């Protein structure tokens, strides 16, 4: 299966211009994400890695860190649109593309590899995304975060076959008899979504051609467009410490938080 890991890296962020080139502990954020992608591709066959951008400054940096760069339109409404244009320019015969967010330098290193392997072993998968089953302490932390920023952190409802039934900025499911469940199991019933996706090319083309869904607009979650249009999303569970993944980098203030995560991990 011919695959690609494409990293959308937009220079013109409103809140944080030049974000992909921001330094985190003496390494650009983009180069950290590229390292994750290259590590995954090295363990697989027929997987290319490329960056998709709208700005020559990012293209110049890609040349410095030895990664192909695809110039894309500055007018794309979402990263998924940018990924599709880049994939079609990179290799029209691609069968699967994984979009790895350029502002998520703490993406678990084995996540892209596990996602591609899952699709290779199950040709019925059209879209795939990672989740983490939260321990009770991690769920408590998420609840506290939502008291301050209610729309941080996305949870997923998943069936027994690993297919996502729903995603929400609310914490789902509601939990009755929580005290008893805590005594029985280290893990809560809540899964937190890690927000990047792999698409079969036909599924990606269909996705970007569809109008925004009703619930997509209410929740601000583009993956709900897939569910609202009966395009199944398969999930893959990661066994990681959610606290070490960190959120994406959205502002200059987040750099200090990212460096503290690196320092704690070292």
Backbone bond lengths (Angstrom), bond angles and torsions (degrees), N, CA, C in turn:
res aa  C-N    CA-C-N  psi(-1)  N-CA   C-N-CA  omega(-1)  CA-C   N-CA-C  phi
1 X - - - 1.464 - - 1.524 109.28 -
2 X 1.317 116.76 117.54 1.455 120.75 179.66 1.526 109.63 -75.63
3 X 1.317 115.86 121.89 1.464 121.07 -172.42 1.523 110.60 -131.87
4 X 1.315 114.85 162.45 1.462 121.03 174.89 1.515 109.51 -144.68
5 X 1.324 115.27 144.65 1.458 122.28 168.50 1.522 106.08 -104.81
6 X 1.313 116.21 114.41 1.464 121.10 -176.99 1.520 109.14 -113.96
7 X 1.315 115.64 131.91 1.464 122.45 -176.02 1.524 108.90 -109.45
8 X 1.332 117.92 104.21 1.470 118.83 176.00 1.532 109.47 -72.31
9 X 1.328 116.15 125.16 1.471 121.11 -176.36 1.522 108.16 -135.31
10 X 1.304 115.56 96.30 1.464 121.76 -175.80 1.523 110.09 -93.78
11 X 1.331 116.80 127.13 1.463 120.39 -179.83 1.524 111.27 -75.05
12 X 1.333 116.65 -36.64 1.463 120.36 -168.77 1.511 115.30 -85.07
13 X 1.326 117.71 50.22 1.456 120.68 176.18 1.533 110.16 -69.35
14 X 1.329 117.01 134.21 1.463 120.70 -179.09 1.522 111.36 -65.16
15 X 1.339 115.79 -45.48 1.471 119.66 -176.09 1.523 112.39 -82.02
16 X 1.341 117.21 -24.14 1.465 119.75 -172.96 1.530 108.75 -149.25
17 X 1.349 117.33 74.46 1.469 119.66 179.62 1.532 111.14 -57.72
18 X 1.331 115.25 138.86 1.458 120.22 179.66 1.510 114.52 74.76
19 X 1.316 116.38 17.51 1.470 121.26 -173.91 1.527 114.25 -51.41
20 X 1.336 120.62 -44.13 1.472 118.39 -177.45 1.534 114.11 -61.21
21 X 1.346 116.54 -21.84 1.457 120.13 -178.49 1.529 112.40 -95.54
22 X 1.320 117.45 2.24 1.470 120.57 178.04 1.518 109.93 -62.89
23 X 1.315 115.38 142.27 1.469 120.85 -178.46 1.526 109.99 -88.32
24 X 1.317 115.05 133.14 1.458 122.29 172.42 1.513 106.90 -124.40
25 X 1.323 116.18 107.84 1.474 121.14 -179.25 1.525 110.96 50.99
26 X 1.341 115.10 54.25 1.466 122.84 173.34 1.527 114.93 68.11
27 X 1.326 117.77 19.67 1.457 121.41 175.30 1.523 107.92 -142.54
28 X 1.319 117.08 136.23 1.466 117.96 -179.35 1.523 110.14 -64.50
29 X 1.324 113.62 151.24 1.460 119.04 178.15 1.527 110.73 -59.52
30 X 1.330 116.21 -42.54 1.458 119.42 -179.37 1.521 111.51 -62.23
31 X 1.318 117.50 -42.11 1.465 118.97 -178.69 1.525 111.18 -65.10
32 X 1.323 117.75 -30.86 1.468 120.20 176.42 1.530 110.64 -65.50
33 X 1.339 116.17 -42.27 1.466 119.24 179.31 1.528 110.46 -69.00
34 X 1.324 117.06 -39.05 1.467 120.64 177.13 1.524 110.48 -60.17
35 X 1.314 117.07 -40.00 1.474 120.27 178.22 1.528 111.15 -60.71
36 X 1.335 116.96 -40.19 1.471 120.78 177.76 1.525 109.85 -62.05
37 X 1.336 116.39 -45.68 1.467 120.60 -179.20 1.522 111.62 -64.35
38 X 1.319 116.43 -43.84 1.466 119.72 -179.21 1.529 111.14 -65.20
39 X 1.323 116.46 -36.52 1.465 120.29 178.51 1.520 110.67 -62.70
40 X 1.327 116.89 -41.74 1.468 120.56 178.78 1.515 110.94 -67.48
41 X 1.328 117.24 -45.50 1.464 121.31 -176.89 1.525 111.67 -64.03
42 X 1.325 117.14 -31.75 1.465 120.49 -178.18 1.522 112.55 -65.69
43 X 1.334 116.35 -22.32 1.467 120.99 -178.01 1.530 112.26 -95.48
44 X 1.337 117.10 3.02 1.460 121.31 -175.55 1.529 110.17 -130.25
45 X 1.318 115.62 164.77 1.463 120.52 177.00 1.527 110.21 -102.38
46 X 1.332 114.86 147.33 1.469 122.10 174.83 1.526 113.16 59.26
47 X 1.346 116.23 41.53 1.466 120.56 177.45 1.529 108.99 -122.25
48 X 1.326 116.17 120.69 1.454 121.63 176.19 1.522 110.19 -98.86
49 X 1.329 116.14 157.58 1.463 122.19 175.71 1.520 108.07 -124.82
50 X 1.329 116.78 134.80 1.459 121.01 177.84 1.522 109.61 -152.39
51 X 1.328 115.35 157.30 1.460 123.24 174.73 1.527 107.69 -105.58
52 X 1.327 116.84 142.03 1.463 122.39 175.67 1.524 108.42 -115.33
53 X 1.321 117.43 124.30 1.463 120.29 -177.35 1.522 110.82 -144.84
54 X 1.328 114.88 171.70 1.463 121.17 176.86 1.522 110.93 -116.97
55 X 1.351 117.95 8.00 1.457 120.69 -168.95 1.531 111.94 -133.63
56 X 1.335 116.04 135.16 1.467 120.90 -177.93 1.519 112.47 -64.88
57 X 1.338 117.54 -27.79 1.466 118.70 -179.25 1.525 111.04 -66.64
58 X 1.312 116.78 -37.12 1.467 119.13 176.01 1.523 110.05 -71.65
59 X 1.334 116.74 -37.95 1.468 119.81 177.12 1.530 110.36 -60.41
60 X 1.326 117.38 -41.10 1.464 120.57 178.51 1.527 110.84 -63.10
61 X 1.325 116.57 -40.69 1.464 119.50 179.13 1.528 110.92 -66.82
62 X 1.322 117.38 -35.91 1.463 120.68 177.72 1.519 110.58 -60.92
63 X 1.333 116.80 -38.30 1.467 120.07 176.58 1.528 110.39 -63.25
64 X 1.332 116.61 -36.69 1.470 120.71 179.82 1.525 111.74 -67.01
65 X 1.330 117.28 -35.41 1.467 120.19 -176.59 1.534 111.94 -100.74
66 X 1.322 115.96 10.12 1.463 122.69 171.90 1.522 112.67 60.21
67 X 1.326 115.08 57.64 1.469 120.28 173.70 1.525 108.08 -137.13
68 X 1.322 118.92 135.94 1.463 120.09 177.80 1.523 111.43 -59.51
69 X 1.323 115.45 145.62 1.463 120.79 -179.56 1.527 108.88 -129.92
70 X 1.325 116.21 131.74 1.452 122.32 179.39 1.531 108.19 -109.23
71 X 1.330 116.81 122.69 1.460 119.99 176.76 1.529 109.36 -79.22
72 X 1.316 115.71 130.97 1.467 121.56 -176.95 1.526 109.98 -127.84
73 X 1.314 115.31 168.11 1.459 121.19 -178.69 1.524 111.40 -61.38
74 X 1.342 117.87 142.60 1.468 119.96 175.79 1.524 112.66 -78.42
75 X 1.333 117.43 -3.46 1.470 120.56 -171.10 1.525 114.07 -101.47
76 X 1.335 118.46 7.80 1.458 119.70 -177.95 1.529 110.85 -65.73
77 X 1.339 117.95 134.32 1.466 120.28 -179.66 1.519 113.56 -74.01
78 X 1.339 117.39 -26.76 1.465 119.99 -178.43 1.521 110.36 -139.09
79 X 1.333 114.78 164.89 1.455 120.09 174.50 1.512 112.40 -62.78
80 X 1.329 116.96 -31.06 1.469 120.37 -179.70 1.527 110.94 -64.43
81 X 1.331 117.20 -38.91 1.462 120.57 176.45 1.529 110.54 -63.46
82 X 1.321 116.07 -41.18 1.461 120.39 179.11 1.531 110.78 -65.08
83 X 1.330 115.83 -40.12 1.469 120.60 179.28 1.523 110.33 -63.10
84 X 1.322 117.13 -42.04 1.461 119.83 -179.48 1.527 111.01 -62.81
85 X 1.319 117.32 -47.22 1.467 119.13 178.85 1.523 110.72 -59.57
86 X 1.337 116.76 -44.44 1.460 120.34 -178.82 1.523 111.55 -64.07
87 X 1.337 117.15 -41.73 1.464 120.89 -179.36 1.519 111.02 -62.53
88 X 1.325 116.83 -42.33 1.463 119.94 -179.10 1.525 111.66 -68.15
89 X 1.325 117.11 -32.45 1.463 120.41 176.82 1.530 111.79 -76.69
90 X 1.332 116.28 -36.23 1.466 120.52 -177.73 1.518 111.30 -66.44
91 X 1.336 116.82 -48.10 1.461 121.01 -176.09 1.529 108.60 -164.24
92 X 1.337 118.15 104.19 1.463 120.78 -178.40 1.528 114.01 -61.55
93 X 1.334 117.66 -15.52 1.467 120.10 -178.92 1.526 113.31 -93.83
94 X 1.332 117.49 7.55 1.464 120.06 178.38 1.526 110.79 -59.69
95 X 1.338 115.40 142.14 1.464 120.96 177.60 1.521 112.25 -104.76
96 X 1.337 116.51 -25.56 1.464 120.98 -175.15 1.518 108.60 -146.14
97 X 1.334 115.64 139.48 1.456 119.67 177.34 1.524 109.63 -134.88
98 X 1.307 115.71 136.27 1.459 122.24 177.99 1.519 107.44 -113.02
99 X 1.333 115.85 125.23 1.453 120.50 177.93 1.515 110.69 -95.19
100 X 1.329 116.15 115.37 1.470 121.63 -177.83 1.516 108.26 -106.62
101 X 1.321 117.48 115.46 1.462 121.13 -171.97 1.525 112.24 -61.81
102 X 1.345 115.40 130.25 1.458 120.03 -177.68 1.509 114.49 -73.14
103 X 1.345 117.51 -7.88 1.470 120.12 179.24 1.526 111.55 -112.13
104 X 1.340 116.46 24.80 1.474 121.12 -179.91 1.527 109.44 -125.70
105 X 1.342 117.12 73.37 1.469 120.02 -173.77 1.523 114.74 -72.51
106 X 1.336 117.29 -6.21 1.462 119.44 179.19 1.527 112.27 -108.43
107 X 1.313 116.06 19.86 1.461 119.73 173.77 1.532 109.18 -54.57
108 X 1.340 118.91 130.97 1.466 120.12 179.27 1.529 111.21 -53.85
109 X 1.313 116.40 130.68 1.467 119.98 -171.14 1.516 113.65 -64.10
110 X 1.338 116.82 -27.69 1.462 117.83 -178.33 1.524 113.01 -91.17
111 X 1.335 118.42 -3.52 1.459 120.54 -176.51 1.529 113.06 -63.64
112 X 1.349 119.69 -49.39 1.474 117.90 179.69 1.527 112.22 -60.17
113 X 1.313 117.13 -40.22 1.469 119.51 179.93 1.519 110.92 -63.08
114 X 1.329 117.54 -46.19 1.465 120.43 -178.79 1.523 111.46 -64.24
115 X 1.313 117.57 -35.15 1.456 120.76 179.41 1.528 110.63 -66.53
116 X 1.320 116.65 -45.50 1.463 119.97 -179.31 1.520 110.44 -67.61
117 X 1.320 117.65 -40.27 1.467 120.41 177.90 1.523 111.27 -61.84
118 X 1.333 116.71 -38.56 1.466 120.02 179.59 1.525 110.96 -63.44
119 X 1.317 116.60 -40.83 1.463 120.33 179.86 1.527 110.54 -70.25
120 X 1.320 116.74 -36.64 1.463 119.86 177.72 1.525 111.62 -63.03
121 X 1.332 116.22 -34.61 1.459 119.80 -177.54 1.532 113.18 -88.25
122 X 1.325 117.21 -14.05 1.463 120.94 -179.57 1.528 109.25 -135.65
123 X 1.320 117.30 91.99 1.471 120.32 -175.97 1.521 114.27 -65.51
124 X 1.335 118.22 -10.55 1.462 120.65 179.06 1.526 112.93 -77.18
125 X 1.340 117.37 -15.92 1.464 120.31 -178.78 1.528 109.79 -69.75
126 X 1.321 115.95 125.60 1.467 121.81 177.69 1.525 112.22 -98.72
127 X 1.335 115.39 -39.07 1.465 122.17 -179.35 1.524 107.36 -138.60
128 X 1.330 116.77 140.70 1.461 119.96 -179.04 1.524 109.00 -138.85
129 X 1.337 116.21 144.76 1.460 121.74 -179.39 1.522 109.13 -151.17
130 X 1.335 119.41 150.45 1.457 121.11 -177.99 1.519 114.41 -90.48
131 X 1.325 115.16 151.37 1.463 122.61 174.44 1.527 108.44 -136.29
132 X 1.319 114.73 163.24 1.466 121.50 175.85 1.524 108.14 -128.77
133 X 1.321 116.76 124.57 1.471 121.49 174.27 1.530 107.76 -74.88
134 X 1.332 116.18 118.07 1.460 121.02 -172.94 1.528 112.21 -79.34
135 X 1.333 115.09 134.57 1.459 119.90 165.89 1.531 107.89 -69.06
136 X 1.313 115.38 161.91 1.473 118.87 -177.04 1.527 111.64 -59.09
137 X 1.327 117.07 -39.78 1.469 119.46 179.98 1.522 110.55 -64.57
138 X 1.334 116.35 -37.35 1.462 120.24 178.72 1.524 110.94 -68.48
139 X 1.314 116.69 -36.41 1.463 120.33 175.70 1.531 110.18 -64.79
140 X 1.324 117.11 -40.73 1.465 120.43 177.35 1.529 110.73 -59.69
141 X 1.345 116.11 -40.81 1.466 120.63 178.53 1.517 111.23 -63.96
142 X 1.333 116.74 -42.83 1.465 120.48 178.37 1.526 110.67 -61.92
143 X 1.325 116.90 -41.12 1.466 119.95 178.22 1.532 111.54 -60.97
144 X 1.318 116.61 -40.67 1.461 120.12 179.22 1.525 110.74 -67.34
145 X 1.336 117.37 -39.94 1.466 120.60 178.32 1.519 110.93 -60.19
146 X 1.324 116.40 -39.08 1.455 120.47 -175.89 1.528 112.20 -72.44
147 X 1.300 117.95 -16.83 1.462 119.80 173.20 1.535 110.58 -68.40
148 X 1.329 115.75 -27.20 1.472 121.44 -178.65 1.524 110.85 -97.43
149 X 1.341 116.13 -47.09 1.469 122.01 -179.39 1.530 107.72 -127.53
150 X 1.340 117.51 89.34 1.465 121.42 -172.95 1.526 114.82 -59.49
151 X 1.335 117.06 -25.25 1.463 118.99 -177.17 1.527 112.48 -101.59
152 X 1.322 117.46 19.47 1.459 120.85 171.03 1.525 108.32 -90.30
153 X 1.312 116.64 144.91 1.469 119.76 175.64 1.509 112.95 76.78
154 X 1.329 116.91 123.18 1.458 123.10 179.89 1.520 109.50 -114.65
155 X 1.316 116.64 135.71 1.460 120.13 177.63 1.526 109.87 -110.25
156 X 1.325 115.52 159.82 1.464 121.30 -175.19 1.518 110.12 -131.79
157 X 1.317 115.08 141.20 1.464 122.52 170.94 1.527 107.16 -101.52
158 X 1.326 116.38 127.26 1.467 121.43 -171.02 1.517 109.73 -129.09
159 X 1.339 117.43 137.80 1.457 119.23 178.51 1.527 111.24 -85.08
160 X 1.319 117.03 -179.88 1.466 121.35 -173.70 1.522 112.77 -66.28
161 X 1.337 117.63 -18.77 1.459 121.46 179.54 1.524 112.78 -93.94
162 X 1.330 116.83 4.27 1.461 120.24 179.28 1.515 114.52 86.87
163 X 1.336 117.58 7.65 1.465 119.94 178.76 1.522 109.76 -87.55
164 X 1.322 115.52 134.80 1.464 120.61 179.17 1.518 110.00 -73.64
165 X 1.326 116.37 127.67 1.454 121.78 176.12 1.525 111.49 -93.04
166 X 1.341 116.60 -31.01 1.464 120.45 -179.41 1.519 110.14 -165.85
167 X 1.327 114.83 156.65 1.462 123.22 172.85 1.521 107.64 -129.04
168 X 1.328 116.43 147.45 1.464 118.57 -179.84 1.521 111.12 -155.29
169 X 1.326 114.35 152.35 1.456 120.15 170.47 1.531 111.27 -79.35
170 X 1.336 116.43 -12.43 1.458 120.55 168.76 1.532 108.32 -79.09
171 X 1.314 116.88 157.71 1.461 119.88 175.85 1.520 108.39 -83.95
172 X 1.325 114.95 113.51 1.459 122.86 179.61 1.521 109.80 -119.00
173 X 1.336 117.88 145.68 1.461 128.67 -0.81 1.528 111.26 -82.95
174 X 1.343 115.26 166.43 1.455 118.62 165.86 1.520 109.16 -66.27
175 X 1.322 117.22 149.08 1.469 119.71 -172.29 1.525 110.28 -125.02
176 X 1.313 116.62 113.33 1.462 121.21 171.43 1.526 108.45 -90.18
177 X 1.304 116.74 155.09 1.469 122.96 177.85 1.528 110.93 53.58
178 X 1.345 114.75 43.71 1.457 119.38 -176.97 1.530 111.80 -61.95
179 X 1.306 116.86 -37.31 1.467 119.10 -178.61 1.522 111.02 -59.39
180 X 1.327 116.85 -41.69 1.459 120.24 179.10 1.522 111.12 -66.59
181 X 1.314 116.80 -41.71 1.459 120.29 -179.50 1.523 111.53 -64.97
182 X 1.335 116.55 -38.32 1.462 119.89 177.90 1.531 111.21 -61.10
183 X 1.311 115.73 -36.27 1.466 119.58 -179.15 1.527 111.94 -72.05
184 X 1.335 116.19 -24.38 1.466 120.62 -174.36 1.519 113.79 -90.67
185 X 1.347 117.15 -27.24 1.457 118.43 -169.39 1.515 110.85 -147.91
186 X 1.319 116.13 143.59 1.462 122.08 177.06 1.534 111.33 -68.15
187 X 1.331 115.34 -28.98 1.461 120.20 -174.83 1.518 111.45 -101.93
188 X 1.324 115.21 142.87 1.458 121.99 174.68 1.533 109.00 -81.61
189 X 1.344 117.91 173.04 1.464 120.58 174.99 1.530 113.29 -82.69
190 X 1.336 118.10 4.88 1.460 122.09 -173.31 1.530 110.76 -96.84
191 X 1.330 115.17 132.62 1.464 121.61 174.49 1.525 109.02 -112.04
192 X 1.317 116.39 130.45 1.457 120.84 176.58 1.523 109.29 -98.01
193 X 1.313 115.04 135.56 1.464 121.20 -178.14 1.524 110.57 -83.62
194 X 1.338 115.58 138.81 1.465 122.05 171.96 1.527 105.69 -104.68
195 X 1.322 117.43 116.82 1.457 121.16 -160.71 1.509 118.69 -82.62
196 X 1.311 118.39 65.89 1.457 120.23 165.27 1.522 108.35 -144.47
197 X 1.347 115.40 163.20 1.458 119.86 -165.58 1.516 111.57 -138.21
198 X 1.331 114.33 152.71 1.449 121.62 166.46 1.517 108.43 -115.39
199 X 1.324 116.76 138.90 1.463 121.98 -176.60 1.530 110.67 -128.12
200 X 1.309 117.36 137.09 1.450 119.15 157.55 1.533 106.17 -62.59
201 X 1.307 117.16 144.51 1.459 119.42 -173.12 1.532 112.26 -58.20
202 X 1.333 117.38 -40.37 1.460 118.85 -179.14 1.525 111.15 -65.07
203 X 1.329 116.89 -36.53 1.467 120.16 178.19 1.528 110.75 -67.05
204 X 1.337 117.28 -38.66 1.461 120.45 178.97 1.527 110.69 -65.78
205 X 1.324 116.20 -42.93 1.468 119.54 178.61 1.526 110.89 -61.11
206 X 1.327 116.54 -42.50 1.461 119.52 179.38 1.521 110.71 -66.08
207 X 1.323 116.32 -42.30 1.464 121.07 -178.27 1.523 111.51 -57.75
208 X 1.328 117.76 -50.04 1.464 119.46 -175.48 1.527 111.83 -72.36
209 X 1.327 117.33 -17.21 1.460 119.81 178.87 1.526 112.77 -83.16
210 X 1.329 117.09 -14.94 1.461 121.22 -175.86 1.529 111.90 -83.88
211 X 1.320 118.30 147.29 1.467 119.90 173.95 1.526 110.20 -71.33
212 X 1.309 115.52 159.80 1.459 119.48 176.35 1.521 110.33 -57.98
213 X 1.333 115.34 141.21 1.450 120.27 178.58 1.519 112.13 -84.21
214 X 1.321 115.28 163.59 1.471 121.14 -179.95 1.525 110.86 -61.47
215 X 1.322 116.92 -51.57 1.467 119.74 -177.89 1.527 111.75 -74.41
216 X 1.317 116.22 -28.32 1.468 119.75 173.70 1.525 110.33 -57.11
217 X 1.331 115.40 -44.42 1.463 119.36 -178.98 1.528 111.62 -70.12
218 X 1.331 117.08 -38.15 1.463 119.92 -180.00 1.520 112.15 -65.77
219 X 1.329 116.34 -45.20 1.469 120.86 -175.98 1.533 112.29 -87.63
220 X 1.337 116.90 -21.22 1.455 119.83 -174.08 1.522 111.64 72.90
221 X 1.343 116.56 33.80 1.466 121.98 -178.08 1.520 108.92 -124.35
222 X 1.341 116.38 109.81 1.463 118.79 -174.17 1.527 112.81 -68.12
223 X 1.341 118.24 -23.06 1.466 119.34 179.35 1.531 112.37 -65.06
224 X 1.335 117.39 -21.03 1.460 119.35 177.73 1.527 111.69 -67.79
225 X 1.331 117.17 -21.72 1.458 119.60 174.12 1.526 110.67 -61.06
226 X 1.319 116.63 -36.92 1.459 120.81 177.71 1.526 110.96 -65.20
227 X 1.322 116.07 -49.50 1.464 119.93 -177.92 1.524 110.86 -64.52
228 X 1.336 116.18 -40.11 1.467 119.47 179.69 1.526 112.23 -64.67
229 X 1.343 116.52 -20.37 1.462 120.73 179.17 1.530 112.37 -110.39
230 X 1.334 115.95 21.26 1.469 122.63 173.81 1.524 113.28 60.08
231 X 1.329 117.20 32.37 1.464 121.59 172.32 1.528 106.79 -98.08
232 X 1.331 118.69 111.57 1.466 120.35 -173.56 1.525 112.75 -68.10
233 X 1.325 114.63 142.66 1.467 121.91 176.44 1.521 108.03 -114.85
234 X 1.320 116.61 118.72 1.463 121.27 176.74 1.526 108.29 -89.89
235 X 1.315 116.61 142.42 1.459 120.16 177.44 1.521 110.42 -112.28
236 X 1.314 114.71 152.96 1.455 120.69 174.02 1.526 107.64 -126.24
237 X 1.326 116.16 128.44 1.465 120.89 -175.70 1.524 110.21 -84.25
238 X 1.329 115.16 131.57 1.459 121.32 176.66 1.524 109.06 -105.45
239 X 1.303 116.07 138.35 1.463 120.95 176.99 1.524 107.88 -99.70
240 X 1.317 115.38 84.63 1.463 121.41 -177.01 1.518 109.35 -136.60
241 X 1.320 114.84 162.89 1.464 121.74 172.06 1.521 106.91 -83.20
242 X 1.316 117.21 109.61 1.463 121.20 -174.72 1.525 111.61 -59.11
243 X 1.329 117.36 -29.03 1.453 120.52 -179.44 1.514 113.28 -68.29
244 X 1.336 117.14 -22.22 1.462 120.51 -179.09 1.516 112.67 -89.86
245 X 1.336 116.47 -9.66 1.456 119.34 177.75 1.522 110.08 -76.64
246 X 1.347 115.41 -43.01 1.448 119.63 -178.77 1.517 111.33 73.20
247 X 1.301 116.43 157.89 1.463 120.97 175.95 1.517 109.27 -80.98
248 X 1.324 116.48 172.05 1.451 120.16 175.87 1.523 110.76 -67.36
249 X 1.324 115.55 166.91 1.458 121.70 179.89 1.525 108.09 -91.56
250 X 1.332 116.98 113.57 1.461 121.30 -176.44 1.522 113.18 -113.22
251 X 1.325 117.71 -14.84 1.454 120.29 -177.02 1.527 109.03 -152.18
252 X 1.338 118.07 161.78 1.467 119.76 177.33 1.529 112.62 -56.63
253 X 1.325 116.52 -30.01 1.468 119.09 -179.65 1.525 112.13 -65.85
254 X 1.334 116.06 -25.14 1.465 119.95 -179.63 1.528 112.78 -70.72
255 X 1.338 117.20 -17.71 1.472 119.95 179.99 1.520 110.24 -63.08
256 X 1.326 116.97 -43.77 1.465 120.39 179.81 1.522 110.61 -61.62
257 X 1.342 116.70 -40.70 1.467 120.23 177.47 1.522 110.67 -63.19
258 X 1.339 116.72 -40.55 1.462 120.58 -179.91 1.516 110.62 -64.67
259 X 1.311 116.91 -40.73 1.467 119.77 -179.71 1.528 110.97 -68.13
260 X 1.343 116.96 -32.01 1.461 119.43 177.52 1.522 110.55 -68.68
261 X 1.354 117.69 -34.44 1.459 121.39 176.72 1.524 109.69 -64.71
262 X 1.338 116.22 -43.02 1.465 120.10 178.87 1.532 111.22 -63.82
263 X 1.326 115.63 -41.17 1.466 119.93 -178.44 1.525 110.00 -65.46
264 X 1.330 117.43 -39.97 1.473 120.85 -179.88 1.510 110.94 -67.85
265 X 1.322 117.03 -30.40 1.466 120.69 -177.52 1.514 112.57 -81.17
266 X 1.331 116.67 -18.43 1.477 119.85 -175.47 1.522 111.52 -83.89
